[in-house]
């Protein structure tokens, strides 16, 4: 079956990247180190992971739009998985198993506008106090996870929550080396800038210059619309936004003991307003604190 990709037409796609907070606060599931891939090993939690993506498939069928299913592989890289007891060989199997779970969801949907993506995360917590990383070091590091995905049924990989342009560039090059299409999603602070103060649009330009524009396109994620609305600049390479439900800062969210789910209706209206100002955006979705109510609101307002 030939797959429909964003950018190949004018079709809208939804993505759900808020599965972590949904698991913790709505399903009562503990995430070791905030990683969801260990949940693949137990039938009960494996079914919950599949159910989250099935809900997205069902919603997008109802709304007549496409969807991108993110495999639970965000932290399935060597440095972030080692404290959880996963070595390099085991990680290869984890990445493949995560894709196979979502392939089952996709096959059950029997649609050509359901894409399976492997979710890629930065080497360390994006807010960790670590030395700068070079583009080449990041390229070599992310190569291991990319190659574990190369022979699976993924249509693409999506790199979420990157805030260092050099690591983002290296990750994109690692995907290109493995012949995997990649979406690069950057995370901004409440001022719409990356953690080092780089403007979002400048960061995109820097990454494109370092990679010969190898990414499919860019997105912004894990921020509230009020944080990034003024930072997008209708940039031609920015094609997606995946919003938090809460307008709190990342530091505030890290300290929160209760879920801030915001206002789903208001969030949908805010996303639609930004889309009007940035008509090249085709991929929309929910990040921390969101659920299907938020996504349905977005889809309804966009329609």
C-alpha positions, 0 to 999 in steps of 0.5 A, spaced: 500 500 500 502 506 497 503 511 503 501 518 504 506 523 506 505 530 509 508 535 504 506 530 498 499 534 498 495 538 502 492 533 507 493 534 515 496 529 519 495 528 527 500 526 532 500 524 539 507 525 543 503 526 550 503 519 551 508 519 557 504 524 561 498 520 559 501 513 562 503 516 568 497 521 570 491 517 566 493 510 566 497 510 573 503 507 570 510 508 572 515 510 567 522 508 569 526 514 568 520 517 564 522 511 559 516 507 556 519 502 552 520 497 558 512 497 558 513 493 552 515 487 556 509 486 560 502 484 556 498 489 560 502 495 559 504 493 552 496 493 550 496 500 553 501 503 549 497 500 543 491 502 545 494 510 545 495 509 538 489 506 536 485 511 539 489 516 535 487 512 529 480 512 531 480 519 532 483 521 525 478 516 521 472 520 524 475 526 522 478 524 515 485 526 516 492 522 517 496 520 523 503 519 525 504 513 530 510 514 534 513 508 537 515 508 544 523 508 542 524 516 545 529 514 550 531 507 547 538 509 546 545 507 549 546 512 555 539 513 557 537 506 557 543 503 560 541 505 567 535 501 566 539 495 565 539 495 557 545 493 553 546 495 546 544 488 543 538 488 547 536 495 545 536 493 538 531 488 539 527 493 543 527 498 538 524 493 533 519 490 537 516 497 538 515 498 531 512 491 530 507 493 535 505 499 532 505 495 525 500 491 528 496 497 529 497 500 522 495 493 519 488 493 523 487 500 521 487 498 513 489 505 511 494 509 507 494 515 511 497 512 517 504 512 518 509 509 523 515 513 526 520 511 530 521 516 536 528 519 537 530 523 543 536 526 545 542 523 548 541 526 554 535 530 558 535 536 553 536 540 560 542 537 563 548 541 564 552 537 559 558 539 555 557 542 548 556 536 543 559 536 536 555 535 530 560 529 528 559 526 535 552 526 535 552 523 528 556 517 530 552 516 537 545 516 534 547 512 528 546 505 533 539 507 534 538 509 526 541 502 524 537 498 529 531 501 525 533 501 518 530 494 516 523 495 520 517 497 517 518 504 519 516 510 514 520 515 518 523 517 524 521 523 528 526 526 533 523 530 539 525 535 544 532 537 541 534 543 543 542 543 541 542 545 534 549 541 533 546 534 536 540 535 532 544 536 525 548 530 527 542 526 528 539 528 522 545 526 518 545 519 522 538 518 519 540 520 512 546 515 513 541 509 515 537 512 509 531 513 514 527 520 512 527 524 519 522 530 522 526 534 526 522 537 532 525 542 536 523 544 543 523 552 545 522 555 552 517 560 554 520 566 550 520 561 543 527 560 543 532 554 544 535 553 551 541 557 549 537 563 546 537 561 539 531 563 535 527 558 533 527 560 526 535 561 526 536 554 529 532 551 523 537 555 518 543 553 522 541 545 522 539 546 515 546 549 513 550 543 517 546 538 513 544 540 506 537 540 508 537 533 509 531 533 514 524 532 511 521 538 515 522 541 522 516 541 528 516 545 534 514 540 540 513 540 548 511 548 549 504 551 549 502 555 543 503 562 547 510 560 548 511 559 540 506 563 537 510 569 535 517 565 534 514 561 527 515 566 522 511 562 517 518 559 516 518 554 510 521 549 513 517 548 519 511 544 518 509 541 524 507 543 531 506 539 537 503 543 543 503 542 551 496 543 554 499 547 560 502 554 559 507 552 565 515 552 563 519 546 563 522 547 570 515 548 573 512 542 569 518 538 572 516 539 579 508 538 578 505 533 582 498 533 578 497 533 571 495 540 568 491 539 562 489 546 560 483 547 556 482 543 550 477 547 547 482 553 548 488 549 545 484 547 539 483 555 538 490 557 539 493 552 534 488 553 529 489 561 529 497 559 529 495 555 523 492 561 519 498 565 520 503 559 518 499 556 512 505 551 511 504 547 517 500 540 516 502 536 522 499 538 528 499 534 535 499 534 543 505 533 547 505 533 555 498 533 558 494 532 552 489 527 550 484 525 545 480 531 547 485 536 545 487 532 539 479 532 537 479 540 539 485 541 534 482 537 528 475 540 529 478 547 529 483 546 523 477 543 519 
